[in-house]
Amino acid sequence: MDSTYEGPNQNETVEQHPVEKETIVHYPNMFAGFWIRFWAYLVDLLVIGSVNRIIIYPLFSLIGLDTSDSFIFSPVSIATAITYFAYFVFMTKFLNQTLGKMIFGLKVVSKDGRNLNWGTIIFRELIGRYISKIIWIGFLIAAFTPKKQTLHDIFADTFVIHEKVFSKVEKEKAVYNTNPSEV
């Protein structure tokens, strides 16, 4: 063989003497659970509904288009759907939170801690939210996942956290000394 091994032989043991225990304390943001997100979402629906009632419906009435048509592909339905998705996309992209999340102190963050990019936002808010809206269990799984993620959070690798609520995580780490002459 070409390689050499410079570690201890199989019969030799390296003595490790504990020097000290080090406690590492970390304060990560707490994940937002189902109920707080539910209330924030209801506030967001109130905001979107208000925008639709103040701007979209009067504008369509002014133009002479029917606002009572409940067909999914009617002009008023398309306009309100655009308002709904645009609200979530732009608020999450530029502020990392919607008005409902602002009121309750929540924020959307990426799994790796980087800024949210357009691809992540569009995937989370358009595709993921659409799927979660169709399959209501997509929202409910936040109550059962360890990091309180909904289906669209899992798809986009994002979390919703409390901005000003932290949890204390302590880990003890033993530090060993492999050189017996230093003990």
N, C-alpha and C positions, 0 to 999 in steps of 0.2 A: 504494500500500500504506500501511497505517496504522502498521505497526511500524517501529521503527528498530533498527539494529544498531550497537553501539558498540565492536565488537572491531576488530582490525586488518583492513585490506583484504586482498584476495587476494594482492596483490603484496608486502605488508608481512610481515615475519616478526618474531616476538618472540624475542629471544635469551634462552636459558636457560643460565645458568652453574651448573655443579654446585658446591654449597657443601660438602657432606659426605655421607658414606654413614652411614646409621643402621642398626645391627643390632638387630632385634627378636627377643628370645628368649622362647619360650613353652614351658611344661611341661604339656601336657595329659595326662590319665590315659590309660594304654594300654588298648586294647580287649581283652576276654577272648576268646581263641580257642576253637576247637572242643574240644580235648582237656581243657582246664581246666574248661570248662563241662560236659563229659561226666562228669568225676569228681564235680563238685558235684551233678549230677543224680542220679548213683548214690547219693550220700549222702542226698539228698532221698528217693529211693525207699526206702532203708533206714528212714528216719524214718517215712515214711507207712506202710510195711509193718508196722513195729513198733507204731504207733498202732492200726492195724487189728487186729493179733493180740492186743494187750493190752486194747483197749476194745471194738471192734466185734464181733469173733467171740465173746468171752465174753458180751457183752450179748445177742447174738442166741441163743446157746445157752441162756442163762438164761430168755429169753422163750419158748423152744421152737421158734424158727424154724430152718430147715435152713441150715447154713453151707457145705454142700458143693455146693450148686446153682451151676453155672457159667453158667447162662442170663444173658444180658446185662441183662434186666429183672427179675432176681430181687431180692428185698429186700436181700440181702447185697451184691450187685453195685452196686446203687444207693447204698447207704450207703458203700461203699468209694470209689466215684466221687466222692461228695460230700466225703469226707475228702480225697481227692487234690486236687480243685480248690479246696476251702476253704483247704487248707494253702498253696497257691501264691498265691491271691488275698490272704489276710490277711497273710501274711508279707511279701509284696512291697509291699502298701499301707502297712503300719505301720513296716516296717524297711528297705524297699527291697532286701531280700535274704532268701533262705531260709537254713536252717541249713547246707545244703551250700555256698551262696555265702559264708556267714560263715566257714566253715572255710578256704576257699580265698582269702578276701579279695576277693570280687567284689561288685558292687553294680549294680542296675538304675537307670538314669537316663533321663530323657526327652531327646529330641533338642534341645529348646530350653533345657534346663537348669532347667526349673521342677519343682516337686514333682509327683509322679505323682498324678493324680486318679482317682476311682473309675471313670470311663468308660474311661480308658486301661488301667487295671489289669484290669478285667473283660474288655475287648476282647482284651488281650494274653494273659491267663491262661486265660480260658474259651474264647473262639472261636479265637484264634491257636494256643494250645497244643493244642486238640482237633484242629485241622487238621494241625499239625506232628506230632502223635502218630499220626494216620492215615497221613499221607504222610511217611515217615521222612526223605525228602530235605529236609523242612522244617528239620530239625536239622542235616543235613549241609552245607547251604549256608553255614553259619558258617565253614567251612574255606576258602571261596572268595570270600566278599564282602570288599571292602576294609576295612569297619568291623566285620567279624566278627559280622554280624547273622544271626539265624535268621529263619525265615519269620514267626514271631509277633513278633519285634522289628521287622521291616520293616512289618508291618501296623499296629503300635501306635506307630511312630516312637520306639523306645527303643533303648538300647545297654546292653550289659553291660560294665562296666569293672573294672579292677583298682583297688582303693581306694588302695593305697600304692605303685603302680608308675607311673612317669611316663616320658614320652619327651621328648627335647629337640628342639624345632623352632626353627630359626633362619631368619630372613628378612632379607635386606638390602634397604634402601629408600634410594634416592638422593633427597636433598632438593635441589631446584633453587631458584635465586633468579632471578626474572624481571625484577628491577630492576638494570640494569648499573651504576648509580652506587654500589651497595652492595658491589660486589666489590672 
